[in-house]
């Protein structure tokens, strides 16, 4: 399973990259705003800055909600850097734009997916990635992991090449369960990745090893 980090914070990206296991980055307008990045030129520059920090795919989201606007913005984003994946919302014109881009070899990530039917449409339109938001489903007492499992089954039934990018990951168990279910990618905050390092028995064992070494040296 690929590990993406969901952020616009360059320090977090650098820290995740330093672990040697980072495969890409996802971001969105909310995450950009959280970092105080506003204005079209600043946002576009920030995408390039992110691409220069990592080796993998970087999802960059369109703001337009009309077809012509999505095409214009998507082509501008794709031209920024070879690592850019154009992120499109799961709406009718988003699917139409996804088909346009996939026919032209421009990679896409269809986001804000909350049902198997939506994921099926994205795959039919040739999306490179589909982003089901499992954490937001959990927030409303719906089984986010169940959605990942259902999408996996449908994609496997028809050998769709679209990758399941499990989004809105909140914590380490989300990561582990995504891996169990066969998600192609997970994207979450830095804490969801570094949390995988932690286990009290590891800490206790290391402390004991060091203590025993000191006794004899």
C-alpha positions as CSV (number, residue, x, y, z in Angstrom):
1,X,0.0,0.0,0.0
2,X,1.3,3.5,-0.9
3,X,1.6,6.1,1.8
4,X,0.5,9.6,0.9
5,X,0.5,12.5,3.4
6,X,-2.6,14.8,3.3
7,X,-1.2,18.2,4.0
8,X,0.1,21.5,2.6
9,X,2.6,21.9,5.4
10,X,6.1,21.6,3.9
11,X,7.7,20.7,7.3
12,X,5.4,17.7,7.7
13,X,6.1,16.6,4.1
14,X,9.9,16.9,4.7
15,X,9.6,14.8,8.0
16,X,7.5,12.1,6.2
17,X,9.9,12.1,3.3
18,X,12.8,11.6,5.7
19,X,11.4,8.3,6.8
20,X,12.0,6.9,3.3
21,X,8.5,5.5,3.0
22,X,6.5,8.4,1.5
23,X,4.9,7.8,-1.9
24,X,3.1,11.1,-2.5
25,X,1.0,14.0,-1.3
26,X,-2.6,15.0,-1.4
27,X,-3.8,18.5,-0.5
28,X,-6.9,20.6,-1.0
29,X,-8.2,24.2,-0.7
30,X,-8.9,23.7,3.0
31,X,-5.4,22.5,3.7
32,X,-3.9,25.3,1.7
33,X,-6.0,27.9,3.7
34,X,-4.9,26.2,7.0
35,X,-1.3,27.1,6.0
36,X,-2.2,30.6,5.1
37,X,-1.6,30.0,1.4
38,X,-3.9,32.2,-0.6
39,X,-4.1,33.7,-4.1
40,X,-3.8,31.7,-7.3
41,X,-0.1,32.4,-7.9
42,X,0.9,31.5,-4.4
43,X,-1.1,28.3,-4.5
44,X,0.4,27.2,-7.8
45,X,3.9,27.9,-6.6
46,X,3.2,25.9,-3.4
47,X,2.2,22.9,-5.6
48,X,5.6,23.1,-7.3
49,X,7.4,23.4,-4.0
50,X,5.7,20.2,-2.8
51,X,6.6,18.4,-6.0
52,X,10.2,19.4,-5.5
53,X,10.2,17.8,-2.1
54,X,8.8,14.4,-3.0
55,X,9.3,11.8,-5.7
56,X,5.7,10.6,-6.0
57,X,2.3,11.9,-7.2
58,X,1.0,15.2,-5.9
59,X,-2.8,15.8,-6.1
60,X,-3.7,19.4,-6.9
61,X,-7.4,20.3,-6.8
62,X,-9.4,22.4,-9.2
63,X,-11.7,25.1,-7.7
64,X,-14.1,25.4,-10.7
65,X,-17.4,23.7,-10.6
66,X,-18.2,24.1,-14.3
67,X,-16.9,21.9,-17.1
68,X,-14.9,24.6,-19.0
69,X,-13.4,25.9,-15.8
70,X,-12.3,22.5,-14.7
71,X,-10.7,21.8,-18.0
72,X,-8.9,25.1,-18.0
73,X,-7.7,24.8,-14.4
74,X,-6.8,21.1,-14.8
75,X,-4.6,21.7,-17.8
76,X,-2.9,24.5,-16.0
77,X,-2.2,22.3,-13.0
78,X,-1.0,19.4,-15.0
79,X,1.4,21.7,-16.9
80,X,3.0,22.8,-13.6
81,X,5.0,19.6,-13.0
82,X,5.0,16.0,-14.2
83,X,4.1,14.7,-10.7
84,X,0.8,16.6,-10.6
85,X,-2.4,14.6,-10.6
86,X,-5.5,16.7,-11.3
87,X,-8.0,16.4,-8.4
88,X,-11.7,16.7,-9.5
89,X,-14.9,16.7,-7.4
90,X,-17.4,13.8,-7.6
91,X,-20.1,15.7,-9.5
92,X,-21.4,15.2,-13.0
93,X,-19.1,17.7,-14.7
94,X,-16.2,16.3,-12.6
95,X,-16.8,12.9,-14.2
96,X,-17.1,14.5,-17.6
97,X,-13.8,16.3,-17.0
98,X,-12.2,13.1,-15.7
99,X,-13.0,11.4,-19.0
100,X,-11.6,14.4,-20.9
101,X,-8.3,14.2,-19.0
102,X,-8.0,10.4,-19.1
103,X,-8.5,10.4,-22.9
104,X,-5.5,12.8,-23.1
105,X,-3.2,11.0,-20.7
106,X,-3.6,13.5,-17.8
107,X,-3.9,11.7,-14.5
108,X,-6.8,12.4,-12.2
109,X,-8.0,11.9,-8.7
110,X,-11.8,11.9,-8.2
111,X,-12.4,13.2,-4.7
112,X,-15.3,13.5,-2.2
113,X,-16.5,10.0,-2.9
114,X,-18.9,8.5,-0.4
115,X,-20.6,5.6,-2.2
116,X,-19.7,2.6,-4.4
117,X,-21.8,4.0,-7.2
118,X,-19.7,7.1,-7.2
119,X,-16.5,5.1,-7.2
120,X,-17.8,3.0,-10.1
121,X,-18.5,6.1,-12.2
122,X,-15.0,7.4,-11.5
123,X,-13.4,4.1,-12.6
124,X,-15.6,4.1,-15.8
125,X,-14.4,7.6,-16.6
126,X,-10.7,6.5,-16.3
127,X,-9.7,8.1,-13.0
128,X,-6.2,7.3,-11.9
129,X,-7.3,7.5,-8.3
130,X,-10.6,7.5,-6.5
131,X,-10.7,9.1,-3.0
132,X,-13.4,7.7,-0.7
133,X,-13.5,9.7,2.5
134,X,-13.7,7.0,5.2
135,X,-13.2,9.3,8.2
136,X,-16.0,11.6,7.3
137,X,-18.3,8.6,7.0
138,X,-17.2,7.4,10.4
139,X,-18.1,10.9,11.7
140,X,-21.7,10.3,10.9
141,X,-21.8,6.8,12.3
142,X,-21.5,5.1,8.9
143,X,-19.0,2.3,8.2
144,X,-16.1,4.0,6.3
145,X,-14.1,0.8,6.1
146,X,-17.1,-1.0,4.7
147,X,-17.1,1.4,1.8
148,X,-13.4,0.6,1.1
149,X,-14.1,-3.1,1.1
150,X,-17.1,-2.7,-1.3
151,X,-15.1,-0.6,-3.7
152,X,-12.3,-3.1,-3.6
153,X,-14.8,-5.9,-4.5
154,X,-16.3,-4.0,-7.4
155,X,-13.0,-3.0,-8.9
156,X,-11.6,-6.5,-8.6
157,X,-14.8,-7.9,-10.2
158,X,-14.1,-5.9,-13.4
159,X,-10.3,-5.4,-13.2
160,X,-10.6,-1.6,-13.1
161,X,-7.1,0.0,-13.0
162,X,-8.3,2.9,-10.9
163,X,-6.5,2.9,-7.6
164,X,-8.4,3.2,-4.3
165,X,-6.9,6.2,-2.4
166,X,-8.4,5.9,1.1
167,X,-8.8,9.5,2.2
168,X,-9.8,11.3,5.4
169,X,-7.7,8.8,7.3
170,X,-7.5,10.0,10.9
171,X,-5.4,7.5,12.9
172,X,-3.1,4.5,12.7
173,X,-5.9,1.9,12.9
174,X,-7.4,3.4,9.8
175,X,-4.1,2.9,8.1
176,X,-3.8,-0.8,9.3
177,X,-7.4,-1.6,8.3
178,X,-7.0,0.0,4.9
179,X,-4.0,-2.3,4.3
180,X,-6.0,-5.3,5.4
181,X,-8.7,-4.5,2.9
182,X,-6.4,-4.0,0.0
183,X,-6.6,-0.2,-0.4
184,X,-4.0,0.8,-3.0
185,X,-3.1,4.0,-1.2
186,X,-3.9,5.7,2.1
187,X,-3.6,9.5,2.7
188,X,-3.6,11.0,6.2
189,X,-1.9,13.4,8.5
190,X,1.7,12.9,9.6
191,X,0.5,11.5,12.9
192,X,-1.3,8.6,11.2
193,X,2.0,7.5,9.7
194,X,4.4,8.1,12.6
195,X,1.9,6.5,15.0
196,X,2.6,3.2,13.3
197,X,6.1,3.3,14.8
198,X,4.8,3.2,18.4
199,X,4.3,0.3,20.6
200,X,5.0,0.2,24.4
201,X,6.7,-3.2,24.2
202,X,9.2,-1.8,21.7
203,X,10.0,1.0,24.2
204,X,10.3,-1.3,27.1
205,X,12.4,-3.8,25.2
206,X,14.8,-1.1,24.0
207,X,15.2,0.3,27.5
208,X,16.0,-3.1,28.8
209,X,18.5,-3.8,26.1
210,X,20.3,-0.6,26.8
211,X,20.2,-1.1,30.6
212,X,21.7,-4.6,30.2
213,X,24.4,-3.3,27.9
214,X,25.4,-0.7,30.5
215,X,25.7,-3.3,33.2
216,X,28.5,-5.0,31.4
217,X,30.2,-2.1,29.7
